[in-house]
Amino acid sequence: MSVLLKNVKPEKGWALLRVNRLAGELAGLMGVEEDS
């Protein structure tokens, strides 16, 4: 994941992190546990 972020512009990297965090929160609300 870190390698991917290094190859992406900073703003896009932050967007990916935000999306991943939102997805994790949604998964938590749905009672689904994901190992990332």
PDB file of N, CA, C and O in Angstrom:
ATOM      1  N   MET A   1       0.838  -1.200   0.000  1.00  0.00           N
ATOM      2  CA  MET A   1       0.000   0.000   0.000  1.00  0.00           C
ATOM      3  C   MET A   1       0.870   1.246   0.000  1.00  0.00           C
ATOM      4  O   MET A   1       0.595   2.211  -0.714  1.00  0.00           O
ATOM      5  N   SER A   2       1.915   1.214   0.804  1.00  0.00           N
ATOM      6  CA  SER A   2       2.807   2.373   0.873  1.00  0.00           C
ATOM      7  C   SER A   2       3.461   2.622  -0.474  1.00  0.00           C
ATOM      8  O   SER A   2       3.685   3.769  -0.861  1.00  0.00           O
ATOM      9  N   VAL A   3       3.768   1.542  -1.190  1.00  0.00           N
ATOM     10  CA  VAL A   3       4.388   1.682  -2.509  1.00  0.00           C
ATOM     11  C   VAL A   3       3.416   2.359  -3.463  1.00  0.00           C
ATOM     12  O   VAL A   3       3.811   3.199  -4.271  1.00  0.00           O
ATOM     13  N   LEU A   4       2.149   1.991  -3.366  1.00  0.00           N
ATOM     14  CA  LEU A   4       1.124   2.587  -4.219  1.00  0.00           C
ATOM     15  C   LEU A   4       1.007   4.081  -3.944  1.00  0.00           C
ATOM     16  O   LEU A   4       0.929   4.890  -4.869  1.00  0.00           O
ATOM     17  N   LEU A   5       0.996   4.438  -2.659  1.00  0.00           N
ATOM     18  CA  LEU A   5       0.860   5.846  -2.293  1.00  0.00           C
ATOM     19  C   LEU A   5       2.052   6.659  -2.794  1.00  0.00           C
ATOM     20  O   LEU A   5       1.903   7.831  -3.138  1.00  0.00           O
ATOM     21  N   LYS A   6       3.220   6.049  -2.835  1.00  0.00           N
ATOM     22  CA  LYS A   6       4.412   6.762  -3.290  1.00  0.00           C
ATOM     23  C   LYS A   6       4.310   7.112  -4.773  1.00  0.00           C
ATOM     24  O   LYS A   6       4.892   8.094  -5.235  1.00  0.00           O
ATOM     25  N   ASN A   7       3.560   6.291  -5.512  1.00  0.00           N
ATOM     26  CA  ASN A   7       3.444   6.505  -6.952  1.00  0.00           C
ATOM     27  C   ASN A   7       2.252   7.386  -7.308  1.00  0.00           C
ATOM     28  O   ASN A   7       1.996   7.638  -8.486  1.00  0.00           O
ATOM     29  N   VAL A   8       1.518   7.858  -6.294  1.00  0.00           N
ATOM     30  CA  VAL A   8       0.335   8.691  -6.543  1.00  0.00           C
ATOM     31  C   VAL A   8       0.561  10.079  -5.967  1.00  0.00           C
ATOM     32  O   VAL A   8       1.279  10.241  -4.980  1.00  0.00           O
ATOM     33  N   LYS A   9      -0.057  11.082  -6.590  1.00  0.00           N
ATOM     34  CA  LYS A   9       0.071  12.448  -6.075  1.00  0.00           C
ATOM     35  C   LYS A   9      -0.475  12.510  -4.652  1.00  0.00           C
ATOM     36  O   LYS A   9      -1.395  11.763  -4.320  1.00  0.00           O
ATOM     37  N   PRO A  10       0.071  13.384  -3.802  1.00  0.00           N
ATOM     38  CA  PRO A  10      -0.332  13.494  -2.395  1.00  0.00           C
ATOM     39  C   PRO A  10      -1.839  13.605  -2.212  1.00  0.00           C
ATOM     40  O   PRO A  10      -2.414  12.915  -1.369  1.00  0.00           O
ATOM     41  N   GLU A  11      -2.486  14.473  -3.000  1.00  0.00           N
ATOM     42  CA  GLU A  11      -3.930  14.663  -2.823  1.00  0.00           C
ATOM     43  C   GLU A  11      -4.683  13.373  -3.123  1.00  0.00           C
ATOM     44  O   GLU A  11      -5.676  13.061  -2.464  1.00  0.00           O
ATOM     45  N   LYS A  12      -4.211  12.622  -4.118  1.00  0.00           N
ATOM     46  CA  LYS A  12      -4.867  11.354  -4.435  1.00  0.00           C
ATOM     47  C   LYS A  12      -4.589  10.338  -3.331  1.00  0.00           C
ATOM     48  O   LYS A  12      -5.444   9.510  -3.015  1.00  0.00           O
ATOM     49  N   GLY A  13      -3.415  10.400  -2.757  1.00  0.00           N
ATOM     50  CA  GLY A  13      -3.070   9.485  -1.670  1.00  0.00           C
ATOM     51  C   GLY A  13      -3.995   9.704  -0.482  1.00  0.00           C
ATOM     52  O   GLY A  13      -4.495   8.751   0.116  1.00  0.00           O
ATOM     53  N   TRP A  14      -4.217  10.981  -0.148  1.00  0.00           N
ATOM     54  CA  TRP A  14      -5.113  11.289   0.974  1.00  0.00           C
ATOM     55  C   TRP A  14      -6.522  10.837   0.665  1.00  0.00           C
ATOM     56  O   TRP A  14      -7.225  10.341   1.546  1.00  0.00           O
ATOM     57  N   ALA A  15      -6.948  11.003  -0.590  1.00  0.00           N
ATOM     58  CA  ALA A  15      -8.294  10.579  -0.992  1.00  0.00           C
ATOM     59  C   ALA A  15      -8.442   9.074  -0.769  1.00  0.00           C
ATOM     60  O   ALA A  15      -9.466   8.615  -0.263  1.00  0.00           O
ATOM     61  N   LEU A  16      -7.416   8.309  -1.150  1.00  0.00           N
ATOM     62  CA  LEU A  16      -7.461   6.857  -0.965  1.00  0.00           C
ATOM     63  C   LEU A  16      -7.559   6.514   0.513  1.00  0.00           C
ATOM     64  O   LEU A  16      -8.314   5.623   0.901  1.00  0.00           O
ATOM     65  N   LEU A  17      -6.791   7.226   1.341  1.00  0.00           N
ATOM     66  CA  LEU A  17      -6.825   6.945   2.779  1.00  0.00           C
ATOM     67  C   LEU A  17      -8.205   7.242   3.342  1.00  0.00           C
ATOM     68  O   LEU A  17      -8.713   6.496   4.180  1.00  0.00           O
ATOM     69  N   ARG A  18      -8.816   8.336   2.880  1.00  0.00           N
ATOM     70  CA  ARG A  18     -10.143   8.704   3.369  1.00  0.00           C
ATOM     71  C   ARG A  18     -11.175   7.667   2.943  1.00  0.00           C
ATOM     72  O   ARG A  18     -12.041   7.281   3.728  1.00  0.00           O
ATOM     73  N   VAL A  19     -11.075   7.221   1.700  1.00  0.00           N
ATOM     74  CA  VAL A  19     -12.006   6.203   1.198  1.00  0.00           C
ATOM     75  C   VAL A  19     -11.852   4.913   1.994  1.00  0.00           C
ATOM     76  O   VAL A  19     -12.842   4.283   2.365  1.00  0.00           O
ATOM     77  N   ASN A  20     -10.593   4.520   2.257  1.00  0.00           N
ATOM     78  CA  ASN A  20     -10.349   3.294   3.017  1.00  0.00           C
ATOM     79  C   ASN A  20     -10.909   3.418   4.427  1.00  0.00           C
ATOM     80  O   ASN A  20     -11.462   2.459   4.966  1.00  0.00           O
ATOM     81  N   ARG A  21     -10.768   4.594   5.021  1.00  0.00           N
ATOM     82  CA  ARG A  21     -11.272   4.803   6.388  1.00  0.00           C
ATOM     83  C   ARG A  21     -12.792   4.745   6.404  1.00  0.00           C
ATOM     84  O   ARG A  21     -13.388   4.130   7.288  1.00  0.00           O
ATOM     85  N   LEU A  22     -13.420   5.391   5.418  1.00  0.00           N
ATOM     86  CA  LEU A  22     -14.887   5.369   5.338  1.00  0.00           C
ATOM     87  C   LEU A  22     -15.377   3.947   5.127  1.00  0.00           C
ATOM     88  O   LEU A  22     -16.364   3.529   5.731  1.00  0.00           O
ATOM     89  N   ALA A  23     -14.684   3.201   4.264  1.00  0.00           N
ATOM     90  CA  ALA A  23     -15.078   1.813   3.992  1.00  0.00           C
ATOM     91  C   ALA A  23     -14.961   0.995   5.280  1.00  0.00           C
ATOM     92  O   ALA A  23     -15.811   0.152   5.564  1.00  0.00           O
ATOM     93  N   GLY A  24     -13.911   1.246   6.051  1.00  0.00           N
ATOM     94  CA  GLY A  24     -13.717   0.531   7.305  1.00  0.00           C
ATOM     95  C   GLY A  24     -14.813   0.853   8.303  1.00  0.00           C
ATOM     96  O   GLY A  24     -15.294  -0.031   9.012  1.00  0.00           O
ATOM     97  N   GLU A  25     -15.217   2.141   8.361  1.00  0.00           N
ATOM     98  CA  GLU A  25     -16.279   2.529   9.285  1.00  0.00           C
ATOM     99  C   GLU A  25     -17.597   1.898   8.871  1.00  0.00           C
ATOM    100  O   GLU A  25     -18.361   1.438   9.719  1.00  0.00           O
ATOM    101  N   LEU A  26     -17.869   1.873   7.551  1.00  0.00           N
ATOM    102  CA  LEU A  26     -19.103   1.255   7.055  1.00  0.00           C
ATOM    103  C   LEU A  26     -19.103  -0.230   7.387  1.00  0.00           C
ATOM    104  O   LEU A  26     -20.122  -0.778   7.809  1.00  0.00           O
ATOM    105  N   ALA A  27     -17.959  -0.878   7.197  1.00  0.00           N
ATOM    106  CA  ALA A  27     -17.850  -2.311   7.492  1.00  0.00           C
ATOM    107  C   ALA A  27     -18.113  -2.543   8.978  1.00  0.00           C
ATOM    108  O   ALA A  27     -18.762  -3.519   9.356  1.00  0.00           O
ATOM    109  N   GLY A  28     -17.605  -1.641   9.816  1.00  0.00           N
ATOM    110  CA  GLY A  28     -17.802  -1.766  11.259  1.00  0.00           C
ATOM    111  C   GLY A  28     -19.277  -1.626  11.609  1.00  0.00           C
ATOM    112  O   GLY A  28     -19.795  -2.355  12.454  1.00  0.00           O
ATOM    113  N   LEU A  29     -19.955  -0.674  10.948  1.00  0.00           N
ATOM    114  CA  LEU A  29     -21.382  -0.473  11.218  1.00  0.00           C
ATOM    115  C   LEU A  29     -22.180  -1.694  10.796  1.00  0.00           C
ATOM    116  O   LEU A  29     -23.182  -2.035  11.424  1.00  0.00           O
ATOM    117  N   MET A  30     -21.737  -2.352   9.732  1.00  0.00           N
ATOM    118  CA  MET A  30     -22.446  -3.518   9.215  1.00  0.00           C
ATOM    119  C   MET A  30     -22.063  -4.782   9.985  1.00  0.00           C
ATOM    120  O   MET A  30     -22.601  -5.860   9.731  1.00  0.00           O
ATOM    121  N   GLY A  31     -21.127  -4.640  10.932  1.00  0.00           N
ATOM    122  CA  GLY A  31     -20.733  -5.792  11.740  1.00  0.00           C
ATOM    123  C   GLY A  31     -19.756  -6.694  11.011  1.00  0.00           C
ATOM    124  O   GLY A  31     -19.607  -7.868  11.349  1.00  0.00           O
ATOM    125  N   VAL A  32     -19.090  -6.135  10.003  1.00  0.00           N
ATOM    126  CA  VAL A  32     -18.126  -6.936   9.248  1.00  0.00           C
ATOM    127  C   VAL A  32     -16.717  -6.531   9.651  1.00  0.00           C
ATOM    128  O   VAL A  32     -16.386  -5.345   9.673  1.00  0.00           O
ATOM    129  N   GLU A  33     -15.893  -7.517   9.968  1.00  0.00           N
ATOM    130  CA  GLU A  33     -14.514  -7.222  10.336  1.00  0.00           C
ATOM    131  C   GLU A  33     -13.592  -7.543   9.171  1.00  0.00           C
ATOM    132  O   GLU A  33     -13.576  -8.667   8.671  1.00  0.00           O
ATOM    133  N   GLU A  34     -12.821  -6.544   8.742  1.00  0.00           N
ATOM    134  CA  GLU A  34     -11.882  -6.759   7.644  1.00  0.00           C
ATOM    135  C   GLU A  34     -10.455  -6.560   8.124  1.00  0.00           C
ATOM    136  O   GLU A  34     -10.151  -5.604   8.838  1.00  0.00           O
ATOM    137  N   ASP A  35      -9.593  -7.468   7.725  1.00  0.00           N
ATOM    138  CA  ASP A  35      -8.178  -7.323   8.050  1.00  0.00           C
ATOM    139  C   ASP A  35      -7.494  -6.656   6.875  1.00  0.00           C
ATOM    140  O   ASP A  35      -7.506  -7.186   5.764  1.00  0.00           O
ATOM    141  N   SER A  36      -6.890  -5.481   7.113  1.00  0.00           N
ATOM    142  CA  SER A  36      -6.256  -4.769   6.008  1.00  0.00           C
ATOM    143  C   SER A  36      -4.739  -4.835   6.162  1.00  0.00           C
ATOM    144  O   SER A  36      -4.010  -4.294   5.330  1.00  0.00           O
TER     145      SER A  36
END
